[in-house]
Amino acid sequence: MQEFISAIDIGTTKICALTAAVTHDSLGRLSLQVLGQGQTPSRGIRRGVVINVGEAIACVGEAVEKCEQDSGEHILSAYVGIAGSHITTLNSKGVSPVDARSGVTGQDMQRALEGARAVALPQNQEIIHTIARQWTVDGQSEVQQPLGMSAYRLEVDAHIVTGSTTAVTNLTQCVLAQNIDIDELVLEPLAANEAVLRPEERRMGVAVVDMGGGTTDIAIFVEDGLCHTVILDMGGNHLTNDVAVGLHAPFETAEELKLRYGSVLPERVAEDEKVWASVFGEKSELSFSRRFISEILEARATEIFEIIGAKLEDSGFYDRMPAGVVLTGGASQLPGMTELARRVLGMPVRIGTPSGRLPITGLNRNLQTPAYSTSVGLLLWGLHEDARAVHRRFAADQAGNHSVWVGNVMQWLRNLLPG
């Protein structure tokens, strides 16, 4: 029976639904074939949070319907992205005893994670993710996969992601209203990481910065583990709003000017270059200096990167990120963003896009841009969840077989040796 994975990315500027088929190669490796895409401009969403449930439900329905028509498959369940300034994170530790005869089991790992989840939370906060950063087995730290290892004590260093119960409920309501089950709510920078980060970057230390329309999401990875996340209540719409205010123009006009003529490096724009736009209170279009528009964008982008830099320093991991920053998201596509980020942050910066190195095919040109990193990343998160489940079952079977073998040997020795 064919297995499908679907994703719904509910953003401030757009809602994107994707469906992909899971495929297996001759070695049993899993990959994805994108079958359909549906997209619609967001309504009822502001800075990653639902502010009008009726409008948001309608938009999700439009995107899902387009995706189902494109793929020819009904979406029964989906991985759903979540972001917004209501997201908070903390690091926590959990411990579990282990039966040395059977080794570390999935139940032992689950008990340790449950111990890490036992933290005091504000009344209106709930846990979204409990992510194991690393494991410690009988004092041996930095263990990536302890399943099946012989031990007496298992410890986990976990990253806990929480969100507002109200915001989570409103978001899930938009999906459940379409008769679609939610496989998992996935923090958007975690999803983006799946699509844009290279394994060596995660090992060495890197920050993925997802610049969306309403929020900028930061996730820091060191030694393959998620160490720190921050959601900033600012994004590409703030750049557009500054242009609208500076030119006394409607927001939609400012957005078009930003996308067509915008740059955050005004020194690269000719001083005499002009653009034309309709503004408030004028019957005809007026001309504006393109460099002036770029200066407006540069000022706001510089402020955003300065705040990002301060958050990276506050995290305590600033000196542990030799791979620097990977920018992604729609707002990162403005010309000059990487150069300005390098100048402000003082570290390596590159633009991250879903690329051909990923275990996914069928990505059209549109989906291979930074604006769709989170959408594609949600599919990959689902694929990797499937792979992790297969690995856990295999390791558990192996551990069980090992335990049976050890038991048989011990029984043979007891039978061999005198009473």
KAKALIN-V928030 format. One record per pair of residues at least 6 apart in sequence whose ideal C-beta (glycine too) atoms are under 8 Angstrom apart, sorted by the first residue. I is the first residue (numbers start at 1). J is the second residue. If there is no record, write none. Layout:
i={I	I}
j={J	J}
This chain:
i={2	2	3	3	3	4	4	4	4	4	4	4	5	5	5	5	5	5	5	5	5	6	6	6	6	6	6	6	6	6	6	6	6	6	7	7	7	7	7	7	7	7	7	7	7	7	8	8	8	8	8	8	8	8	8	8	8	8	8	9	9	9	9	9	9	9	9	9	9	9	9	10	10	10	10	10	10	10	10	10	10	11	11	11	11	11	11	11	11	11	12	12	12	12	12	12	12	12	12	12	12	13	13	13	13	13	13	13	13	14	14	14	14	14	14	15	15	15	15	15	15	15	15	15	16	16	16	16	16	16	17	17	17	17	17	17	17	17	17	17	18	18	18	18	18	18	18	18	18	18	19	19	19	19	19	19	19	19	20	20	20	20	20	20	20	21	21	21	22	22	22	22	22	23	23	23	23	24	24	25	29	30	30	30	30	30	31	31	31	31	32	32	32	32	32	32	32	33	33	33	34	34	34	34	34	34	35	35	35	35	35	36	36	36	36	36	36	36	37	37	37	37	37	37	38	38	38	38	38	38	38	38	38	39	39	40	40	40	40	41	42	42	42	43	43	43	43	43	44	44	44	44	44	44	44	44	44	44	45	45	45	45	46	47	47	47	47	47	47	48	48	48	48	48	48	48	48	48	49	49	49	49	49	49	50	50	50	50	50	50	53	53	53	56	56	57	57	57	57	60	60	60	60	61	61	64	64	64	67	68	68	75	75	76	76	77	77	77	77	78	78	78	78	78	79	79	79	79	79	79	79	79	79	80	80	80	80	80	80	80	80	80	81	81	81	81	81	81	81	81	82	82	82	82	82	82	82	82	83	83	83	83	83	83	83	84	84	84	84	84	85	85	85	85	86	86	86	87	87	87	87	87	87	87	88	88	88	88	89	89	89	89	89	89	89	90	90	90	90	91	91	91	91	91	91	92	92	92	92	92	93	93	93	93	93	93	94	94	94	94	94	94	94	94	94	94	94	95	95	95	95	95	95	96	96	96	96	96	96	96	96	97	97	97	97	98	98	98	98	98	98	98	99	100	100	100	101	101	102	102	102	103	103	103	103	103	103	103	104	104	104	104	104	104	104	104	104	105	105	105	106	106	106	108	109	109	109	109	109	109	112	112	112	112	113	113	113	113	115	116	116	116	116	117	117	117	117	119	121	121	124	124	124	125	125	125	125	126	126	126	126	127	127	127	128	128	128	128	128	128	129	129	129	129	129	129	130	130	130	130	131	131	131	131	131	131	131	132	132	132	132	133	133	133	133	133	133	133	134	134	134	134	134	134	134	134	135	135	135	135	135	135	135	135	136	136	136	136	136	136	137	137	137	137	137	137	137	138	138	138	142	143	144	145	146	147	147	147	147	148	148	148	148	148	157	159	159	159	159	159	161	161	168	171	172	172	175	176	183	183	184	184	184	186	186	187	187	187	188	188	188	188	189	189	189	189	189	189	189	190	190	190	190	190	191	191	191	191	191	191	192	192	192	192	192	192	192	192	192	192	193	193	193	193	193	194	194	194	194	194	194	195	195	195	195	195	195	195	195	195	195	196	196	196	196	196	196	196	196	196	197	197	197	197	197	198	199	200	201	201	201	202	202	203	203	204	204	204	205	205	205	205	205	205	205	205	205	206	206	206	206	206	206	206	207	207	207	207	207	207	207	207	207	208	208	208	208	208	208	208	209	209	209	209	209	209	209	209	209	209	210	210	210	210	210	210	210	210	211	211	211	211	211	211	211	211	211	211	212	212	212	212	212	212	213	213	213	213	213	214	214	214	215	215	215	215	215	216	216	216	216	216	216	216	216	217	217	217	217	217	218	218	218	218	218	218	218	218	219	219	219	220	220	220	220	220	220	220	220	221	222	222	222	227	227	228	228	228	230	230	232	232	232	232	234	234	235	235	236	236	236	236	238	238	239	239	239	239	239	239	239	240	240	240	240	241	241	242	242	242	242	243	243	243	243	243	243	243	243	244	244	244	244	246	246	246	247	247	247	247	247	247	247	248	248	248	249	249	249	249	249	250	250	250	253	253	253	257	257	257	258	258	258	260	261	261	261	262	262	262	262	262	263	263	263	263	263	263	264	264	264	264	264	264	264	264	264	264	265	265	265	265	265	265	266	266	266	266	268	268	269	269	269	270	270	271	271	273	273	273	274	274	274	274	275	275	275	275	276	276	276	276	277	277	277	278	278	279	279	297	298	298	301	301	301	302	302	305	305	305	305	306	308	308	309	309	309	312	312	312	312	321	322	323	324	324	324	324	324	325	325	325	325	325	325	326	326	326	326	327	327	327	327	327	327	327	327	328	328	328	328	328	329	329	329	329	330	330	331	332	332	333	333	333	333	337	338	338	338	341	342	342	351	352	352	353	353	353	353	354	354	354	354	354	354	354	354	355	358	358	359	359	360	360	360	360	363	366	367	367}
j={21	22	21	22	386	19	20	21	22	35	73	76	19	20	22	32	79	379	382	383	386	17	18	19	20	67	75	76	77	78	79	180	379	382	16	17	18	78	79	80	81	375	376	378	379	382	15	16	17	60	63	64	78	79	80	81	175	180	378	15	16	17	18	80	81	188	191	372	374	375	378	42	45	50	56	60	80	81	82	171	174	42	45	48	81	83	212	213	214	374	42	45	46	47	48	212	213	214	215	235	237	41	42	212	213	214	236	237	330	39	40	41	42	213	371	39	40	41	42	45	59	60	62	63	37	38	39	63	372	375	37	38	39	60	63	64	66	67	75	78	34	36	37	38	67	367	375	376	378	379	34	35	36	67	68	71	73	75	32	33	34	35	360	362	379	32	33	35	30	31	32	383	386	30	31	32	33	30	31	31	359	359	383	386	387	390	359	360	361	383	359	360	361	362	379	380	383	360	361	362	360	361	362	363	367	379	70	71	72	73	362	67	68	69	70	71	72	73	66	67	70	364	366	367	62	63	64	65	66	67	68	69	70	63	66	59	62	63	66	59	56	59	213	52	55	56	58	59	50	51	52	53	54	55	56	57	58	59	51	56	59	214	214	84	85	214	215	233	235	82	83	84	85	188	212	214	215	231	84	85	86	167	170	171	56	167	170	171	173	174	170	173	174	170	174	173	174	177	178	174	175	177	178	177	178	75	178	180	75	74	75	178	180	180	181	180	181	182	183	175	180	181	182	183	182	183	184	186	191	378	379	381	382	171	172	175	182	183	184	185	186	378	185	186	187	188	191	374	375	378	128	163	168	171	185	186	187	188	187	188	189	212	215	217	231	163	164	167	215	231	215	231	232	233	163	164	167	128	161	162	163	187	229	231	125	161	162	163	159	160	161	162	228	229	230	119	159	160	162	133	157	158	159	160	227	116	117	119	158	160	115	116	155	156	157	158	111	112	113	114	115	116	117	118	155	156	158	112	115	153	154	155	156	108	109	111	112	115	153	154	155	108	152	153	154	104	105	108	151	152	153	154	105	150	151	152	403	406	399	400	403	148	149	150	151	399	402	403	137	146	147	148	149	150	151	154	399	147	396	399	147	392	396	154	132	135	146	147	154	156	135	154	155	156	130	132	156	158	156	130	156	158	160	127	130	158	160	160	127	162	164	165	166	162	163	164	165	162	163	165	168	160	161	162	161	162	163	168	185	187	159	160	161	186	187	190	158	159	160	161	158	159	160	161	190	225	226	156	157	158	225	156	157	158	159	225	226	227	141	142	143	144	156	157	223	225	143	144	145	146	154	155	156	157	142	143	154	155	156	157	143	146	149	151	153	154	155	151	152	153	223	149	224	395	154	392	395	396	399	395	396	398	399	402	225	225	226	227	228	229	187	229	185	185	182	185	182	182	382	385	381	382	385	378	381	217	219	229	210	212	217	374	208	210	217	218	219	229	231	219	226	229	377	381	373	374	377	378	380	381	208	210	217	219	328	329	352	373	374	377	202	208	219	221	377	376	377	378	380	381	384	328	352	353	354	358	373	374	376	377	380	208	326	328	352	353	354	370	373	377	206	208	221	326	352	357	224	323	221	323	326	221	224	223	224	321	322	323	220	221	222	223	317	320	321	322	323	220	221	321	323	324	325	326	218	219	220	221	312	321	324	325	326	218	219	221	325	326	328	352	216	217	218	308	325	326	327	328	329	332	216	217	218	219	328	329	373	374	235	236	304	327	328	329	330	331	332	337	235	236	329	330	331	374	235	236	237	330	331	233	235	237	231	232	233	234	235	231	232	234	235	304	308	329	331	229	230	231	232	329	228	229	230	231	232	308	311	312	226	228	229	226	227	228	229	312	315	317	321	227	317	320	321	315	317	315	316	317	311	315	304	307	308	311	304	307	329	331	329	330	331	334	300	304	258	262	297	300	301	331	334	251	254	255	258	251	254	296	297	299	300	249	254	257	258	262	293	296	297	250	251	253	254	292	293	296	253	254	257	277	279	288	293	279	280	281	257	277	278	279	280	278	279	280	277	278	279	275	277	293	293	297	334	275	275	290	293	293	294	297	334	335	269	294	297	334	335	336	294	297	298	301	302	334	335	336	337	340	294	298	335	336	339	340	291	294	295	298	335	336	290	291	294	290	291	289	291	289	290	291	287	288	289	290	287	288	290	293	285	286	287	288	285	286	288	285	286	285	286	334	336	340	334	337	340	340	344	340	341	344	345	344	325	345	344	345	346	318	321	325	345	347	348	348	345	347	348	349	350	341	345	347	348	349	350	349	350	351	352	337	338	341	349	350	351	352	370	351	352	353	370	373	370	371	373	374	370	371	337	351	370	351	369	370	371	351	349	350	351	349	348	349	370	370	373	368	369	370	373	360	363	367	368	372	373	376	377	368	376	380	380	383	376	379	380	383	376	372	375	376}
